Amino acid sequence: MSNEEGNPILTTPIAAETPLQKMIVEYVGNKLNPENREVTVEMIVEVMAEEFPHFVLALAEENWIRGYRQALDDVEREVQTAEQATEGSIQAPSEEA
């Protein structure tokens, strides 16, 4: 996994605050043994993708589905706005003829 988009969350060191976070950070730290002893979100995702791909895939699929739905909703809203603008600009012919 690479930080191509420059997402700062990926490179943020994790300060484990809950038992689950502590367990995951300790596991990833022991597995990857980073020089600065800091475990980042990106490292956790890498290890999870390698060792628990079903979990990561489920998250990715759900995220994709939600994004796709949001895009469809946005397009529908844009079409409705365009239709309303068009309806507002079309005026009925006057009866003065």
C-alpha positions as CSV (number, residue, x, y, z in Angstrom):
1,M,0.0,0.0,0.0
2,S,1.3,3.4,-0.8
3,N,0.5,6.9,0.3
4,E,-0.1,8.1,-3.3
5,E,-2.9,10.5,-2.5
6,G,-1.0,12.1,0.4
7,N,-3.6,11.0,3.0
8,P,-2.1,12.2,6.3
9,I,-4.1,9.6,8.2
10,L,-2.1,6.8,6.7
11,T,1.2,8.1,8.1
12,T,-0.2,9.1,11.5
13,P,1.4,7.1,14.4
14,I,-1.2,5.3,16.5
15,A,-1.4,6.1,20.2
16,A,-3.1,3.0,21.4
17,E,-5.9,3.9,23.8
18,T,-8.2,0.9,23.9
19,P,-7.3,-2.8,24.5
20,L,-7.9,-3.7,20.9
21,Q,-5.8,-0.8,19.6
22,K,-3.0,-1.9,22.0
23,M,-3.2,-5.5,20.8
24,I,-3.1,-4.5,17.1
25,V,-0.3,-1.9,17.5
26,E,1.8,-4.3,19.5
27,Y,1.3,-7.1,16.9
28,V,2.1,-4.9,13.9
29,G,5.0,-3.4,15.7
30,N,6.5,-6.8,16.5
31,K,5.8,-8.0,13.0
32,L,7.2,-5.0,11.1
33,N,9.7,-3.8,13.7
34,P,9.9,-0.1,12.5
35,E,13.1,1.7,13.3
36,N,11.4,4.6,15.1
37,R,9.1,2.1,17.0
38,E,6.0,4.0,15.7
39,V,3.2,2.0,14.1
40,T,1.1,3.9,11.6
41,V,-2.3,3.3,10.1
42,E,-0.7,2.4,6.8
43,M,1.4,-0.3,8.6
44,I,-1.8,-1.7,10.2
45,V,-3.6,-1.8,6.9
46,E,-0.7,-3.6,5.3
47,V,-0.6,-6.3,7.9
48,M,-4.4,-6.7,8.0
49,A,-4.5,-7.0,4.2
50,E,-1.8,-9.7,4.4
51,E,-3.1,-11.7,7.4
52,F,-6.9,-10.9,7.4
53,P,-7.8,-10.1,3.8
54,H,-11.5,-10.9,4.2
55,F,-11.8,-8.2,6.8
56,V,-10.1,-5.6,4.6
57,L,-12.0,-6.7,1.6
58,A,-15.3,-6.3,3.4
59,L,-14.4,-2.8,4.5
60,A,-13.3,-1.9,1.0
61,E,-16.4,-3.2,-0.7
62,E,-18.7,-1.4,1.8
63,N,-16.8,1.8,1.2
64,W,-17.0,1.4,-2.6
65,I,-20.7,0.7,-2.4
66,R,-21.4,3.7,-0.3
67,G,-19.3,5.9,-2.6
68,Y,-21.1,4.6,-5.6
69,R,-24.5,5.3,-4.1
70,Q,-23.4,8.8,-3.1
71,A,-22.2,9.4,-6.7
72,L,-25.6,8.2,-8.1
73,D,-27.4,10.4,-5.6
74,D,-25.3,13.4,-6.6
75,V,-25.9,12.8,-10.3
76,E,-29.6,12.5,-9.7
77,R,-29.6,15.8,-7.7
78,E,-27.7,17.5,-10.5
79,V,-30.2,16.2,-13.1
80,Q,-33.1,17.5,-11.0
81,T,-31.5,20.9,-10.6
82,A,-30.8,21.1,-14.3
83,E,-34.4,20.1,-15.1
84,Q,-35.8,22.7,-12.7
85,A,-33.6,25.3,-14.2
86,T,-34.8,24.3,-17.7
87,E,-38.4,24.4,-16.7
88,G,-37.9,27.8,-15.2
89,S,-36.5,29.2,-18.4
90,I,-39.2,27.8,-20.7
91,Q,-42.1,30.1,-20.6
92,A,-45.5,29.4,-22.1
93,P,-46.4,31.4,-25.2
94,S,-48.5,34.4,-24.5
95,E,-52.2,34.5,-25.5
96,E,-51.9,38.0,-26.9
97,A,-51.6,36.9,-30.5
